[in-house]
Amino acid sequence: MQETKPPEHRKRARLVIPSRSDQLLRNFTELIGGPMGHRSAPGIVSPGFFTVERVLVLLTVLAALTGIMVKNYCRINGWESPGQFYATCYSDFPELFRNRGLGDGAFPFVTHGSFFEYPVLMGFIAGATALLVPGAGTGGSRVLAYFDVNATLIAAVWIVTVLATARMTRRRPWDAAMVALAPGIVLAGVINWDMWAVGLLAVGMYFFSRNKLVLAGIFIGLGTATKLYPLLILGAILLLALRTGRIRALLVTAGAAVAAWLAVNMPVAALNPDGWKYFYQFTEERPAGYSSAWFAYNLVAGRIGWVPLHADAINTLALNLFVLACVLIGVLALTAPRRPRLAQLAFLIVAAFILTNKVYSPQFVLWLIPLIALARPRWRDFLIWQAFEGLHWAAVWMYLGQVTSGGVAQHNIDMPYYVLAVVFHMLATAYLMARVVWDIWDPAYDVIRRHDMDDPHGGPFDGAPDWLRLDPLRPSASLLPWRATADA
């Protein structure tokens, strides 16, 4: 009886192995014996200690340590100009610690008379981490301690982001290695506190993928209170709610997000209205920021004698272009032969915002990395894009070293080369957008849907039938809810 009894197996998920599914990674594995064999059973045979998530955490820790090493010149010599630019180790942490009163005990949005040009929750993070630094004043040792505290916490948030990304796609946890090893995060992860917003959005998307809509909305709202861009994912949810008719998913998620945002912002707005409004006034009145398309245009205009654009004109043009991009994305979402995935639409909307916005800071690349890992996990295109982002990252410091501190000429780059680096980074992002649009229009190119999955990140939209689908070329073939009701 023992010999004829079927063996009892513990059921485990069969994973998609990168060395099988991605041609670029398949070629890299030749150094270690080639891709995993076709007769092996990953996810069925126990990996022992080195589970996928533990390996991803180890990779993230190594990448975080590499990111700290990139800043090591400033950690040893201090954050002073022009050295911090030429050593590419600039960070906002020391600058704000010294110049926004953080080192002297001021707490953003709580201390009256102090102003902070970031949203409320980011100000709370900046103030709380300053309280963790022993001593008083803005001496070199306290500045270094403030940087190290924030860098350590960002590494922890990075790990959370990687794990949330890995758990969203179920059968493709290895796609989160893009987030764990992203050169963009290594280079720019500790410039500012953007990683906190990235992590909150990733956790919110994870809960949404598990149909926990209230928790998803809470984390999206907290992310928006840290940096405004997580709000944009509600646009993707709106489009999918229209496509599927599942409006409740939008209402519950958006309602929880608004409630969380209000819970953070309203007490501050009531107790310190001037401090609360400062971020929005600063955003509206500031000129074009470094590395935006508008800043690059003004540089070229100043060189060849064209009329430069001022803040009001840029605000109007940027808003109109972003709205136009959102309309086009909406048309794509409602006319595509098959319903797009949530991550695809979220990536397109956030990327459109980045390209049209009047500010592009080097750390904004962090916003897109988890989204592209979910929307289009193809390593070749990802690494090409990251290479151009790395080129821009180096160029902006060389340019800032010249214009802000008059550094030694041999370390500077002239304006045309800096503008070219900005153009290349924009073209690389636009290329990724085009590839995602192609995947949406022809799902046969979508690697996620090749493995019997519909939308693993979509939560209530996963596997949902169409409720509204438009066909501009053949209006009679459109799926309209009122037409279906009439036919019934």
ChimeraX attribute file (.defattr): number of C-alpha atoms within 10 A of each C-alpha:
attribute: neighborCount
match mode: 1-to-1
recipient: residues
	/A:1	5
	/A:2	6
	/A:3	6
	/A:4	6
	/A:5	7
	/A:6	8
	/A:7	8
	/A:8	6
	/A:9	7
	/A:10	7
	/A:11	8
	/A:12	11
	/A:13	10
	/A:14	14
	/A:15	17
	/A:16	18
	/A:17	19
	/A:18	21
	/A:19	18
	/A:20	17
	/A:21	14
	/A:22	15
	/A:23	13
	/A:24	15
	/A:25	18
	/A:26	16
	/A:27	13
	/A:28	13
	/A:29	15
	/A:30	11
	/A:31	8
	/A:32	7
	/A:33	8
	/A:34	14
	/A:35	18
	/A:36	15
	/A:37	10
	/A:38	8
	/A:39	6
	/A:40	9
	/A:41	12
	/A:42	17
	/A:43	17
	/A:44	14
	/A:45	11
	/A:46	11
	/A:47	10
	/A:48	6
	/A:49	8
	/A:50	11
	/A:51	12
	/A:52	17
	/A:53	18
	/A:54	12
	/A:55	15
	/A:56	25
	/A:57	20
	/A:58	14
	/A:59	18
	/A:60	26
	/A:61	18
	/A:62	14
	/A:63	22
	/A:64	26
	/A:65	15
	/A:66	15
	/A:67	22
	/A:68	20
	/A:69	15
	/A:70	18
	/A:71	20
	/A:72	15
	/A:73	17
	/A:74	20
	/A:75	20
	/A:76	10
	/A:77	11
	/A:78	18
	/A:79	24
	/A:80	13
	/A:81	16
	/A:82	22
	/A:83	18
	/A:84	20
	/A:85	26
	/A:86	21
	/A:87	19
	/A:88	23
	/A:89	24
	/A:90	26
	/A:91	19
	/A:92	13
	/A:93	23
	/A:94	23
	/A:95	14
	/A:96	16
	/A:97	23
	/A:98	16
	/A:99	11
	/A:100	17
	/A:101	20
	/A:102	25
	/A:103	24
	/A:104	15
	/A:105	15
	/A:106	19
	/A:107	23
	/A:108	28
	/A:109	27
	/A:110	18
	/A:111	13
	/A:112	14
	/A:113	11
	/A:114	16
	/A:115	21
	/A:116	21
	/A:117	18
	/A:118	22
	/A:119	21
	/A:120	27
	/A:121	22
	/A:122	24
	/A:123	21
	/A:124	18
	/A:125	16
	/A:126	23
	/A:127	21
	/A:128	14
	/A:129	17
	/A:130	26
	/A:131	16
	/A:132	12
	/A:133	18
	/A:134	11
	/A:135	12
	/A:136	11
	/A:137	16
	/A:138	18
	/A:139	11
	/A:140	15
	/A:141	15
	/A:142	20
	/A:143	23
	/A:144	19
	/A:145	18
	/A:146	24
	/A:147	22
	/A:148	17
	/A:149	14
	/A:150	20
	/A:151	22
	/A:152	15
	/A:153	16
	/A:154	21
	/A:155	21
	/A:156	18
	/A:157	18
	/A:158	25
	/A:159	23
	/A:160	19
	/A:161	25
	/A:162	28
	/A:163	25
	/A:164	23
	/A:165	30
	/A:166	25
	/A:167	20
	/A:168	25
	/A:169	22
	/A:170	16
	/A:171	19
	/A:172	21
	/A:173	22
	/A:174	25
	/A:175	26
	/A:176	27
	/A:177	24
	/A:178	23
	/A:179	31
	/A:180	29
	/A:181	18
	/A:182	20
	/A:183	21
	/A:184	25
	/A:185	24
	/A:186	22
	/A:187	26
	/A:188	25
	/A:189	26
	/A:190	28
	/A:191	22
	/A:192	22
	/A:193	23
	/A:194	21
	/A:195	27
	/A:196	23
	/A:197	27
	/A:198	29
	/A:199	27
	/A:200	25
	/A:201	30
	/A:202	26
	/A:203	25
	/A:204	28
	/A:205	28
	/A:206	28
	/A:207	22
	/A:208	25
	/A:209	23
	/A:210	17
	/A:211	18
	/A:212	18
	/A:213	26
	/A:214	20
	/A:215	21
	/A:216	26
	/A:217	30
	/A:218	25
	/A:219	28
	/A:220	36
	/A:221	31
	/A:222	29
	/A:223	29
	/A:224	26
	/A:225	27
	/A:226	27
	/A:227	21
	/A:228	15
	/A:229	20
	/A:230	24
	/A:231	21
	/A:232	17
	/A:233	20
	/A:234	18
	/A:235	20
	/A:236	26
	/A:237	25
	/A:238	18
	/A:239	23
	/A:240	30
	/A:241	21
	/A:242	18
	/A:243	26
	/A:244	20
	/A:245	18
	/A:246	18
	/A:247	15
	/A:248	12
	/A:249	22
	/A:250	22
	/A:251	18
	/A:252	16
	/A:253	25
	/A:254	25
	/A:255	17
	/A:256	21
	/A:257	28
	/A:258	18
	/A:259	16
	/A:260	21
	/A:261	23
	/A:262	16
	/A:263	14
	/A:264	17
	/A:265	17
	/A:266	14
	/A:267	13
	/A:268	18
	/A:269	16
	/A:270	10
	/A:271	13
	/A:272	16
	/A:273	14
	/A:274	17
	/A:275	22
	/A:276	25
	/A:277	16
	/A:278	18
	/A:279	16
	/A:280	13
	/A:281	12
	/A:282	13
	/A:283	15
	/A:284	14
	/A:285	12
	/A:286	14
	/A:287	19
	/A:288	22
	/A:289	15
	/A:290	18
	/A:291	25
	/A:292	21
	/A:293	23
	/A:294	26
	/A:295	22
	/A:296	22
	/A:297	18
	/A:298	18
	/A:299	18
	/A:300	17
	/A:301	14
	/A:302	12
	/A:303	11
	/A:304	9
	/A:305	10
	/A:306	12
	/A:307	11
	/A:308	15
	/A:309	17
	/A:310	14
	/A:311	16
	/A:312	13
	/A:313	12
	/A:314	20
	/A:315	20
	/A:316	10
	/A:317	17
	/A:318	19
	/A:319	16
	/A:320	13
	/A:321	16
	/A:322	19
	/A:323	16
	/A:324	13
	/A:325	18
	/A:326	20
	/A:327	12
	/A:328	11
	/A:329	21
	/A:330	19
	/A:331	15
	/A:332	19
	/A:333	26
	/A:334	22
	/A:335	21
	/A:336	17
	/A:337	15
	/A:338	17
	/A:339	27
	/A:340	28
	/A:341	26
	/A:342	26
	/A:343	25
	/A:344	24
	/A:345	29
	/A:346	24
	/A:347	27
	/A:348	26
	/A:349	23
	/A:350	22
	/A:351	24
	/A:352	21
	/A:353	21
	/A:354	23
	/A:355	21
	/A:356	23
	/A:357	21
	/A:358	25
	/A:359	20
	/A:360	21
	/A:361	16
	/A:362	22
	/A:363	19
	/A:364	22
	/A:365	22
	/A:366	22
	/A:367	22
	/A:368	21
	/A:369	23
	/A:370	28
	/A:371	25
	/A:372	24
	/A:373	24
	/A:374	28
	/A:375	27
	/A:376	23
	/A:377	23
	/A:378	21
	/A:379	18
	/A:380	13
	/A:381	16
	/A:382	19
	/A:383	15
	/A:384	13
	/A:385	22
	/A:386	21
	/A:387	16
	/A:388	21
	/A:389	24
	/A:390	19
	/A:391	16
	/A:392	24
	/A:393	23
	/A:394	19
	/A:395	26
	/A:396	22
	/A:397	23
	/A:398	22
	/A:399	23
	/A:400	20
	/A:401	25
	/A:402	21
	/A:403	13
	/A:404	11
	/A:405	13
	/A:406	13
	/A:407	19
	/A:408	11
	/A:409	10
	/A:410	6
	/A:411	13
	/A:412	19
	/A:413	17
	/A:414	12
	/A:415	17
	/A:416	13
	/A:417	13
	/A:418	24
	/A:419	23
	/A:420	14
	/A:421	23
	/A:422	25
	/A:423	18
	/A:424	17
	/A:425	24
	/A:426	22
	/A:427	15
	/A:428	19
	/A:429	23
	/A:430	17
	/A:431	14
	/A:432	21
	/A:433	21
	/A:434	13
	/A:435	15
	/A:436	24
	/A:437	20
	/A:438	14
	/A:439	21
	/A:440	23
	/A:441	19
	/A:442	13
	/A:443	19
	/A:444	12
	/A:445	15
	/A:446	20
	/A:447	16
	/A:448	23
	/A:449	15
	/A:450	12
	/A:451	12
	/A:452	7
	/A:453	14
	/A:454	18
	/A:455	23
	/A:456	25
	/A:457	26
	/A:458	24
	/A:459	21
	/A:460	22
	/A:461	27
	/A:462	18
	/A:463	14
	/A:464	17
	/A:465	12
	/A:466	20
	/A:467	17
	/A:468	19
	/A:469	22
	/A:470	20
	/A:471	14
	/A:472	11
	/A:473	9
	/A:474	8
	/A:475	10
	/A:476	10
	/A:477	11
	/A:478	16
	/A:479	17
	/A:480	16
	/A:481	14
	/A:482	11
	/A:483	10
	/A:484	10
	/A:485	8
	/A:486	7
	/A:487	7
	/A:488	6
